[in-house]
């Protein structure tokens, strides 16, 4: 993530609540059931297992300090933080 931030002109960071992130995982999984995602490598099998749910649930706790450090290191860039999907939708509508 650090290299991507260093190369970016604008950083969009989704600081979503864990429940919202988990809901998105379930929604994507249901939408992708028995379909092949064109944005994934050939042979990719979409799955949502307990390991993924634990990762998403613990992401903020495990990575918050590192993520904040990366954002601080890139203060010279425009950083836009969304705390919910409505904020992102409003931002996009204003473009």
N, C-alpha and C positions, 0 to 999 in steps of 0.2 A: 504494500500500500504506500510505503514511503516514496518509492521511485515514481509511482503514478502521481502522487501529490507534487513532487518536485517538478515533474514535466507538465503539469496542468496549468492552464491560465486561470480557471475558476474551479473551486472545489465545492462540490455539493455533498453534504454529509447528512444522511438520514439518521437522526438520533431518536429512533422510534421506541416506544415502550415494548417490553418483551412480549406482552400479549398481542400487540399489533403485529409484531414480526412473526410470531407463531401462527397467527391467523393467516398471514400472507403465505406462509409455507403450505398450510393445509389447502388454501384456495388454489395455489399453483399446482399442487399435487392432484387435486380433483380435476382441474382444468386440463391437465396433461395426461390424465388416465387413458392409456391405450393410444396415445398419440406420440409422434416423434417431433421434438422441438427442433426447428430449423436453426436455432442459434447455438446448438450444442454439437459436439463432434459425432461423427457417424458411430453408431453402436451404443451411444450413451443411453443408459436406462435411468429414468427419473425415479427417485425413491425418497421417501421420507420415513426414516426409521428413528428409533429411540435415541441413537447417537446424535443425529441431526437436531432433534428437539432439545436435547441437553446442551448442545453447542449454542443454539440460538438463545435458549433461556439464560445461559451463563455468560453470553458474549460481553455484555456491558461490564459485568464485574471483572471478568478476566482481561479485557482489553481497553477499558476506559482510560487508564493512565497513559498507555502507549498511544492511543488515538489522540488524546489531548496533547501529548508531546508533539506528535506529527503536525497537528493543526497549529500549535504554537510555533513550530519551526517554519511554517509556511505563511506567516502573518502578512508577508508582502503580497500575497495573492488575495483575490476576492474569495471569501469563504461564506457559503450560504448553508445554514443549518436548518433542516426541517425537523420538527418534532412530531408532525403528524401528516397524513396524506393530504388533508385539506390545505395546509400551508403550501405544499408542493403544487397542488392543483391551482391555487390562487396565483402563485408565482408564474406558472406556465401560461395561465390565462392572460397575464399582463405582458407577455412578450410580444 
